[in-house]
Amino acid sequence: MANILQYTIETYAKHLELVLFAGISFIIALLIPIFASFPTYSDMGAIFIRTASIYLNLTPISAGIIIISTLFSLIFLSFAIVAINVIVKHSRTHTKIRREVIEGLEHYTSKVFTVLLLFTALVVLFNIATYFQPHSKAATALFGLLISPLFLYAPASIVIDDKKIFRAMKASIKFCIKRFDYLLLWVLLSIVLLSAVDLLGMAIPYTLSTYIVMLIDSMIVLPFMVLLQSEMYIKRFALLKR
């Protein structure tokens, strides 16, 4: 596993400008819900909607704002994930990122967007269905955790293997089962890094901490975790194990 982390760090350093460019998309994806007119809060590198306020005060206009802002946020998030996977793919295969690859980003982004939208829709629908039930928050979190193997490596499969959406989801769950050690490493490292950034934010005045934590998460932590995920997935090719 040590070489996986080494490859990730090397790729991050070698393509720092491209990675930071992708990080800008992460920032935009996180900022859109914050500046939309509904209550949100940030935690562990993500933006969450305060569902209690929404269900009590939901109107057609606020519902439209939520849907539109979520869609735009997912678009930028999808582009960032695709861009990082393209960097890893061409870095590990020692090929240049040609113009036709850049032009093909739209194709990959639309597929990844569909994957993220499907995951988001399932979690939201489950949350709505169980909202008035006891332990709704815990049940929704558990549901998201249980279905995440279907989606976790799907973007990498779409970009690296050029798979269709449902084949990529199938490949994702197979990879999670086969390399559970990689999945465990990724989850634990994500928790450690995101928690460390949140702890850093506690030492900063509250008015600034939200944006500073978001900046660090978007430009450093999230790109690194997507890079690591992609490196894990592409390592299954025998010729790339060295």
C-alpha positions in Angstrom: 0.0 0.0 0.0 2.9 2.3 0.6 3.7 2.6 -3.1 0.1 3.6 -3.7 0.6 6.6 -1.5 4.0 7.3 -3.1 2.5 7.3 -6.6 -0.3 9.6 -5.5 2.1 12.1 -3.9 4.3 12.0 -7.0 1.4 12.5 -9.4 0.1 15.3 -7.2 3.5 17.1 -7.3 4.2 16.4 -10.9 0.8 17.8 -12.1 0.3 20.3 -9.4 -1.0 23.0 -11.7 -3.6 20.7 -13.3 -4.6 19.3 -9.9 -5.1 22.8 -8.5 -7.1 23.7 -11.6 -9.4 20.8 -10.8 -9.5 22.0 -7.2 -11.1 25.3 -8.3 -14.0 23.2 -9.5 -14.3 21.6 -6.1 -14.4 25.1 -4.5 -17.2 26.2 -6.9 -19.1 23.0 -6.2 -19.0 23.6 -2.4 -19.7 27.3 -2.7 -22.8 27.0 -4.8 -25.0 25.5 -2.0 -23.6 28.1 0.5 -24.6 31.1 -1.5 -28.0 29.6 -2.4 -30.9 30.8 -0.3 -31.3 27.9 2.0 -29.6 26.9 5.3 -26.4 24.9 5.0 -23.4 24.0 7.1 -20.0 22.5 6.2 -18.3 19.5 7.9 -15.6 17.0 6.9 -15.1 18.5 3.4 -18.7 18.6 2.4 -21.7 21.0 2.5 -24.9 19.7 4.1 -28.4 21.1 3.9 -30.3 21.6 7.2 -33.2 19.4 6.2 -35.4 20.3 9.2 -35.5 23.9 8.1 -36.3 22.9 4.5 -39.2 20.6 5.4 -40.8 23.2 7.7 -40.4 26.1 5.2 -40.3 24.5 1.8 -41.9 26.4 -1.1 -41.9 25.8 -4.8 -39.3 28.6 -5.2 -37.0 27.3 -2.5 -37.4 23.8 -3.9 -36.4 25.0 -7.4 -33.3 26.8 -5.9 -32.3 23.7 -4.1 -32.6 21.5 -7.2 -30.8 23.9 -9.5 -28.0 24.7 -7.1 -27.5 21.0 -6.4 -27.3 20.2 -10.2 -24.8 22.9 -10.8 -22.7 21.8 -7.8 -22.7 18.2 -9.1 -21.6 19.4 -12.6 -18.5 21.1 -11.2 -17.8 18.2 -8.9 -18.1 15.8 -11.8 -15.7 17.9 -13.9 -13.1 18.0 -11.1 -13.3 14.2 -10.6 -13.0 13.5 -14.3 -10.0 15.9 -14.7 -8.1 14.2 -11.9 -8.8 10.7 -13.2 -7.6 11.8 -16.7 -4.4 13.1 -15.1 -3.8 9.8 -13.4 -4.6 7.7 -16.5 -2.2 9.5 -18.7 0.5 9.8 -16.0 0.6 6.1 -15.3 0.4 5.1 -19.0 3.1 7.6 -19.9 1.0 9.3 -22.6 0.4 12.9 -23.2 -3.0 14.5 -22.6 -3.9 15.3 -26.2 -6.4 17.8 -27.5 -9.0 15.1 -28.3 -8.8 13.9 -24.7 -9.5 17.4 -23.4 -12.4 17.7 -25.9 -13.7 14.3 -24.6 -13.9 15.6 -21.0 -17.5 16.7 -21.6 -18.4 13.1 -22.5 -16.9 11.7 -19.3 -18.2 14.5 -17.2 -21.8 13.8 -18.3 -21.5 10.2 -17.3 -19.9 11.0 -13.9 -22.6 13.6 -13.3 -25.2 10.9 -13.9 -23.6 8.7 -11.4 -23.4 11.4 -8.7 -26.9 12.5 -9.4 -28.2 9.0 -9.0 -26.4 8.6 -5.7 -27.7 12.0 -4.5 -31.2 11.2 -5.6 -31.3 7.8 -3.8 -30.0 9.3 -0.5 -32.4 12.3 -0.6 -35.4 10.1 -1.4 -34.4 7.7 1.4 -34.1 10.7 3.8 -37.5 12.0 2.8 -39.1 8.6 3.1 -37.7 8.1 6.6 -37.7 11.7 7.9 -40.5 11.3 10.4 -39.2 7.9 11.6 -37.0 7.4 14.7 -33.2 7.6 14.0 -33.8 9.0 10.5 -30.4 10.7 10.4 -28.5 7.5 11.4 -30.6 5.4 8.9 -29.9 7.8 6.1 -26.1 7.8 6.8 -26.2 4.0 7.0 -28.1 3.8 3.7 -25.5 6.1 2.0 -22.7 3.9 3.4 -24.3 0.7 2.1 -24.8 1.9 -1.4 -21.5 3.8 -1.7 -19.6 0.8 -3.1 -21.8 1.0 -6.2 -20.6 4.6 -6.8 -17.2 5.0 -5.2 -15.0 3.8 -8.1 -17.5 4.3 -10.9 -16.0 7.6 -12.0 -12.5 6.0 -12.2 -14.0 3.1 -14.2 -15.7 5.5 -16.6 -12.6 7.5 -17.3 -9.9 4.7 -17.1 -11.9 1.8 -18.7 -14.3 4.0 -20.7 -17.1 1.9 -19.3 -20.8 2.7 -19.5 -22.5 4.0 -16.4 -24.1 0.7 -15.1 -21.0 -1.4 -16.1 -18.9 1.1 -14.2 -21.1 0.8 -11.1 -20.8 -3.0 -11.3 -17.0 -2.7 -11.7 -17.0 -0.4 -8.6 -18.6 -2.8 -6.3 -16.5 -5.7 -7.5 -13.3 -3.6 -6.9 -14.5 -2.7 -3.4 -15.1 -6.3 -2.5 -11.8 -7.6 -4.1 -9.6 -4.8 -2.7 -11.4 -4.1 0.6 -8.0 -3.2 2.0 -7.7 -0.3 -0.4 -11.3 0.8 0.5 -10.4 0.7 4.2 -7.2 2.7 3.6 -9.0 5.3 1.6 -11.8 5.7 4.2 -9.4 5.9 7.2 -7.1 8.4 5.4 -10.0 10.5 4.4 -11.3 10.7 8.0 -7.8 11.5 9.3 -7.1 14.3 6.8 -10.5 15.9 6.8 -10.6 15.8 10.6 -7.2 17.4 10.8 -8.3 20.2 8.6 -11.5 20.7 10.8 -9.4 20.8 13.9 -7.2 23.4 12.3 -10.4 25.4 11.6 -11.3 25.4 15.3 -8.2 27.5 16.0 -9.3 30.2 13.5 -12.0 32.8 14.1 -15.4 31.4 13.1 -16.0 34.1 10.5 -13.0 32.9 8.5 -12.7 29.2 9.5 -15.5 28.0 7.2 -13.9 29.5 4.1 -10.3 28.6 5.1 -11.2 25.0 5.8 -13.2 24.8 2.5 -10.1 26.2 0.6 -7.8 23.6 2.1 -10.2 20.8 1.6 -10.9 21.8 -2.0 -7.4 22.5 -3.2 -5.4 19.9 -1.2 -7.4 17.2 0.5 -10.2 16.4 -1.9 -7.9 16.3 -5.0 -5.5 14.1 -3.1 -8.2 11.7 -2.2 -9.6 11.5 -5.7 -6.0 10.9 -7.0 -5.5 8.2 -4.4 -8.8 6.5 -5.4 -7.8 6.6 -9.1 -4.3 5.3 -8.4 -5.8 2.4 -6.4 -8.1 1.5 -9.3 -5.6 1.8 -12.1 -3.1 -0.4 -10.1 -5.1 -3.5 -10.9 -3.5 -3.6 -14.3 -0.5 -5.9 -14.1 1.8 -3.8 -16.1 1.3 -0.8 -13.8 2.1 -2.5 -10.5 5.7 -1.6 -10.5 
